[in-house]
Each structure stands twice: as structure tokens, then as C-alpha cells.
Amino acid sequence: MSHKAGFVSIVGSPNVGKSTLMNQLVGEKLSIVTSKAQTTRHRIHGIVNGEDYQMVFSDTPGVVNAAYKLHNAMMSYVESTFKDADIMLFITDIYESEMNHVETLARIQKLTIPVLVIINKVDLAEQSQVETRMKFWKEKLPNAEIIPASALHGFNKEWVWDRLMELLPESPPYFDKEELSDRPMRFFVSEMIREKIFLFTDKEVPYSCQVEVDTYEEEDDIIRIRAVIVVERDSQKGIIIGKGGAMLKKIGREARKDIEKFVQKHIFLETFVKVDKDWRQSDIKLKKYGY
């Protein structure tokens, strides 16, 4: 029996539902999801294995016009996903009338690999609006297949999956068949904590935060984790800690629930906050934090 394997790259503007779709297709919450734009900062591989196939999804940050060096690092992940993609999933939604990053759209237009355009959030639109969007993207990307979908509700997930399986090239697996992702557990822990910061704080605060897992010690019946939330300003530190430490406790409490669900084990989580001034604008600091 022949074996199929390949990389399915997911690209699109911020907040169109890329991470939600990948989580749906993988069947696990690997990418954090919030209503705020630019939640995803890294390229995250989600690996789905079957007896005769391995599909490697690659979630990427939303394409942006860079304002910080951090944005440049995020865009480098988008650039890298074009280089090894076997199939491109371009995600838009019923609200996006034109892609804001023309360079990325131009690259998609020149691709010779299969491209699926997923028009997300159709559950929020009238049929006429969906048809208008489908016609628009067919004109922009005439060689692509256009699929209306709702990642949140799983609408047309099977259609997307079946087309991907048909298009997946024959190849031996790229990763061990037991792997769910190429990222270590520490990465997912830091992302779950960062998700809560996005959910519970606003304005510039969540965008100024980075989470580092200092220790991850696994014992028989519990995992002990020490995490540090990095911010750029003393004022942001005060917001993350909150009055009497209330916000930091809330972030830690809600993150612990998600981590326990993910690892299927009891978690003891300690969280701390420190200031690292202007870390988003420093090449050295970005490299230290894994960008």
C-alpha cells in the first residue's frame, strides 16, 4: 500500500480563523485562539497520522505590515511556509474585501502547488454575500478551489479534509507516527498562559507579553511548572499582577485548567512577572525568546 505525506500550509490575514481551522482539522487545540488579531506568533506544526498517510499542518501568524521587529520575525514564519508547502490553504472570511498584505497575495497567485481558498465564517453571512465573496476570490485566484466554511462550527470540514487527502502527494512520513507536533510541551504551556493574557487584558498589554517556562518537572502524579510572564513596562507588570495579585491568579488558574486537560495530569503552576524593556524591538532579545 502506498503512503501519502505532505505539508499543508495555512496562511491569511489576522483574525480570519486560521488557528481555529487547524485545531478542527488536527482534532486537538494546538494553536491558541482569541478574538484579538495577531494572537499566533510562531509557525506551529500539527501532525495528523493514519496508517497510510501523514498530514502536517503548518499554522502561521496573520500576515501584517511590520511595525515591530517582532512582526518581522512573525512574517519570516509566513515566508518559510511557502518554501516547503505541498498544499496551500489560504484562509479569508466573509468580512475581508481585499487582502491587506498585497505581497503575500501576489505570492499565492504565482504558486504552482494546489491552493484551496477557505472563505470562513459563512455562518454569519447571507447566501448572496457568500456567493459574492466566492466570485471575488475566483477572479483573484482563478486556479484555486474556493470552499465556503465555518471553522468554529466545523461546517465543510469534511469537504476540506477530503480534498486535502486527494491532493496529498505520495511520500514516506516526515515525523514519527506518534508525534502530534514538532513543538515541545514547554511551548504549549507558554502558549496556553499567553492565551489567557490575551483573553483577560486589552490594549497593548497582551501584545507586549512573552511567556517563558523556566521549569517543567514531571513527577508520577503531578507536573510542576514555573513560568515567567515578560512585559515591556512597569505599568504593564502592574496590570498583569492586578490588585492584590488578582489578575495573575486568574491567568494562572485558567491556564492550569487547560494545561491539565492537554497533558491529562495534575499541574502545579507558579507564575511570575518581570520587565524586559522594549524586548519586541531587540534582535538579541527576540532570538533569546525563540523568534
ZAKOLMI-419561 format. One line per 5 residues: number of its first residue (from 1); for each residue y negated, x negated, z negated of C-alpha. Coordinates in nm, 3 decimals. Layout:
NUM) Y X Z; ... .
% end
This chain:
1) 0.000 0.000 0.000; -0.342 -0.137 0.095; -0.605 -0.187 -0.175; -0.974 -0.096 -0.146; -1.259 -0.261 -0.336 .
6) -1.632 -0.297 -0.293; -1.981 -0.291 -0.436; -2.180 0.033 -0.432; -2.547 -0.045 -0.492; -2.777 0.222 -0.635 .
11) -3.149 0.187 -0.557; -3.453 0.412 -0.568; -3.786 0.477 -0.733; -3.821 0.501 -1.114; -3.701 0.818 -1.284 .
16) -3.518 0.977 -0.989; -3.181 0.980 -1.170; -3.008 0.655 -1.067; -2.863 0.582 -1.410; -2.757 0.943 -1.465 .
21) -2.569 0.942 -1.136; -2.394 0.612 -1.210; -2.285 0.736 -1.553; -2.147 1.050 -1.388; -1.952 0.854 -1.128 .
26) -1.821 0.594 -1.375; -1.737 0.854 -1.639; -1.899 0.651 -1.916; -2.256 0.614 -2.039; -2.321 0.254 -1.934 .
31) -2.687 0.286 -1.836; -2.936 0.428 -2.084; -3.117 0.740 -1.971; -3.457 0.877 -2.078; -3.728 1.086 -1.915 .
36) -3.958 0.782 -1.903; -3.987 0.568 -1.591; -3.863 0.206 -1.587; -3.604 0.263 -1.859; -3.348 0.046 -1.676 .
41) -3.444 -0.323 -1.672; -3.125 -0.500 -1.566; -2.864 -0.480 -1.296; -2.564 -0.314 -1.460; -2.218 -0.304 -1.307 .
46) -1.997 -0.005 -1.380; -1.637 -0.057 -1.268; -1.403 0.229 -1.180; -1.038 0.131 -1.129; -0.748 0.313 -0.971 .
51) -0.403 0.199 -0.869; -0.515 0.121 -0.515; -0.893 0.084 -0.550; -1.178 -0.072 -0.748; -1.529 0.067 -0.706 .
56) -1.806 -0.148 -0.854; -2.129 0.048 -0.903; -2.449 -0.150 -0.941; -2.733 0.031 -1.120; -3.074 -0.132 -1.077 .
61) -3.427 -0.087 -1.212; -3.654 0.152 -1.028; -3.849 -0.026 -0.756; -4.206 -0.093 -0.869; -4.515 -0.281 -0.763 .
66) -4.517 -0.555 -1.023; -4.781 -0.556 -1.296; -4.600 -0.794 -1.535; -4.371 -1.091 -1.484; -4.105 -0.869 -1.639 .
71) -4.146 -0.640 -1.337; -4.089 -0.938 -1.107; -3.765 -1.010 -1.292; -3.661 -0.645 -1.261; -3.734 -0.647 -0.889 .
76) -3.520 -0.959 -0.846; -3.221 -0.748 -0.958; -3.304 -0.498 -0.686; -3.325 -0.781 -0.432; -2.987 -0.920 -0.538 .
81) -2.811 -0.588 -0.495; -2.894 -0.585 -0.122; -2.707 -0.913 -0.074; -2.359 -0.804 -0.184; -2.362 -0.428 -0.122 .
86) -2.079 -0.275 0.081; -2.231 0.073 0.049; -2.589 0.167 -0.041; -2.671 0.476 -0.246; -3.041 0.545 -0.205 .
91) -3.149 0.793 -0.472; -3.454 1.011 -0.433; -3.533 1.356 -0.572; -3.690 1.682 -0.461; -4.029 1.574 -0.601 .
96) -4.058 1.242 -0.415; -4.254 1.299 -0.096; -4.267 0.931 0.001; -4.113 0.618 -0.150; -4.384 0.422 -0.331 .
101) -4.231 0.082 -0.251; -4.251 0.052 0.127; -4.084 -0.291 0.140; -3.764 -0.158 -0.016; -3.757 0.140 0.220 .
106) -3.801 -0.096 0.515; -3.502 -0.300 0.398; -3.289 0.014 0.370; -3.390 0.116 0.724; -3.258 -0.217 0.856 .
111) -2.920 -0.205 0.677; -2.604 -0.209 0.887; -2.377 -0.103 0.599; -2.321 0.269 0.523; -2.616 0.437 0.348 .
116) -2.592 0.762 0.153; -2.922 0.927 0.063; -2.878 1.134 -0.252; -3.153 1.394 -0.300; -3.129 1.453 -0.673 .
121) -3.247 1.739 -0.896; -3.187 2.010 -0.635; -3.109 2.248 -0.922; -3.486 2.252 -0.984; -3.581 2.346 -0.627 .
126) -3.573 2.635 -0.384; -3.336 2.603 -0.087; -3.630 2.572 0.154; -3.764 2.277 -0.045; -3.423 2.106 -0.033 .
131) -3.399 2.159 0.341; -3.748 2.013 0.388; -3.655 1.702 0.190; -3.328 1.661 0.383; -3.512 1.681 0.715 .
136) -3.775 1.433 0.596; -3.521 1.169 0.491; -3.309 1.219 0.802; -3.616 1.129 1.006; -3.687 0.825 0.787 .
141) -3.321 0.710 0.778; -3.150 0.855 1.086; -2.830 0.652 1.038; -2.782 0.765 0.678; -2.585 1.057 0.543 .
146) -2.800 1.297 0.338; -2.640 1.464 0.034; -2.822 1.710 -0.197; -2.710 1.672 -0.558; -2.779 1.724 -0.926 .
151) -2.669 1.418 -1.121; -2.744 1.587 -1.452; -2.513 1.881 -1.379; -2.259 1.696 -1.164; -2.336 1.909 -0.856 .
156) -2.182 1.749 -0.544; -2.046 1.458 -0.749; -1.706 1.509 -0.584; -1.867 1.503 -0.239; -2.038 1.172 -0.317 .
161) -1.718 1.027 -0.467; -1.500 1.131 -0.172; -1.741 0.977 0.081; -1.753 0.654 -0.118; -1.373 0.635 -0.124 .
166) -1.363 0.687 0.253; -1.623 0.415 0.311; -1.485 0.160 0.063; -1.352 -0.145 0.251; -1.005 -0.289 0.211 .
171) -1.016 -0.576 -0.037; -0.840 -0.711 -0.346; -1.017 -0.627 -0.676; -1.320 -0.833 -0.777; -1.274 -0.783 -1.153 .
176) -0.985 -0.743 -1.394; -0.847 -0.390 -1.363; -0.905 -0.330 -1.738; -1.278 -0.403 -1.717; -1.537 -0.124 -1.743 .
181) -1.837 -0.351 -1.682; -1.928 -0.715 -1.636; -2.169 -0.691 -1.931; -2.067 -0.792 -2.287; -2.063 -0.547 -2.577 .
186) -2.379 -0.702 -2.726; -2.569 -0.594 -2.413; -2.466 -0.230 -2.450; -2.554 -0.233 -2.819; -2.903 -0.365 -2.744 .
191) -2.947 -0.105 -2.469; -2.848 0.184 -2.698; -3.105 0.072 -2.953; -3.369 0.033 -2.680; -3.293 0.383 -2.555 .
196) -3.384 0.526 -2.896; -3.712 0.336 -2.891; -3.789 0.499 -2.554; -3.699 0.840 -2.691; -3.892 0.821 -3.019 .
201) -4.205 0.623 -2.926; -4.457 0.657 -2.647; -4.744 0.499 -2.452; -4.700 0.122 -2.416; -4.471 0.073 -2.719 .
206) -4.127 0.124 -2.558; -4.222 -0.089 -2.258; -4.326 -0.374 -2.488; -3.994 -0.383 -2.675; -3.689 -0.602 -2.624 .
211) -3.376 -0.581 -2.841; -3.170 -0.887 -2.931; -2.830 -0.867 -3.104; -2.820 -1.163 -3.344; -2.473 -1.100 -3.483 .
216) -2.174 -0.888 -3.377; -1.887 -0.933 -3.622; -1.575 -0.725 -3.567; -1.350 -0.660 -3.867; -1.036 -0.446 -3.898 .
221) -1.212 -0.122 -3.987; -1.581 -0.189 -3.912; -1.817 -0.380 -3.684; -2.121 -0.541 -3.848; -2.426 -0.576 -3.622 .
226) -2.765 -0.735 -3.685; -3.027 -0.652 -3.421; -3.389 -0.762 -3.382; -3.646 -0.547 -3.203; -3.904 -0.773 -3.037 .
231) -4.257 -0.640 -2.978; -4.577 -0.794 -2.841; -4.832 -0.686 -3.104; -4.855 -0.640 -3.481; -4.974 -0.284 -3.418 .
236) -4.654 -0.213 -3.222; -4.448 -0.357 -3.506; -4.614 -0.110 -3.741; -4.529 0.181 -3.511; -4.164 0.075 -3.476 .
241) -4.127 0.040 -3.854; -4.316 0.362 -3.928; -4.444 0.494 -4.258; -4.213 0.371 -4.533; -3.976 0.238 -4.266 .
246) -3.901 0.592 -4.144; -3.914 0.520 -3.769; -3.697 0.208 -3.791; -3.440 0.401 -3.996; -3.439 0.682 -3.739 .
251) -3.391 0.439 -3.450; -3.108 0.263 -3.632; -2.940 0.585 -3.744; -2.936 0.746 -3.399; -2.836 0.423 -3.222 .
256) -2.547 0.374 -3.466; -2.405 0.716 -3.372; -2.400 0.623 -3.002; -2.253 0.278 -3.069; -1.975 0.426 -3.282 .
261) -1.893 0.675 -3.007; -1.887 0.395 -2.749; -1.669 0.149 -2.941; -1.463 0.410 -3.132; -1.513 0.228 -3.462 .
266) -1.733 0.245 -3.773; -2.059 0.049 -3.740; -2.281 -0.116 -3.999; -2.612 -0.172 -3.821; -2.909 -0.368 -3.957 .
271) -3.233 -0.361 -3.757; -3.538 -0.581 -3.795; -3.869 -0.614 -3.607; -4.056 -0.928 -3.504; -4.362 -1.006 -3.292 .
276) -4.334 -1.234 -2.989; -4.680 -1.218 -2.835; -4.701 -1.135 -2.462; -4.331 -1.203 -2.401; -4.338 -0.990 -2.082 .
281) -4.579 -1.236 -1.921; -4.395 -1.560 -2.005; -4.132 -1.703 -1.770; -3.982 -1.905 -2.056; -3.954 -1.605 -2.288 .
286) -3.817 -1.380 -2.016; -3.544 -1.634 -1.949; -3.470 -1.654 -2.321; -3.425 -1.277 -2.329; -3.187 -1.278 -2.034 .
291) -3.414 -1.184 -1.743 .
% end
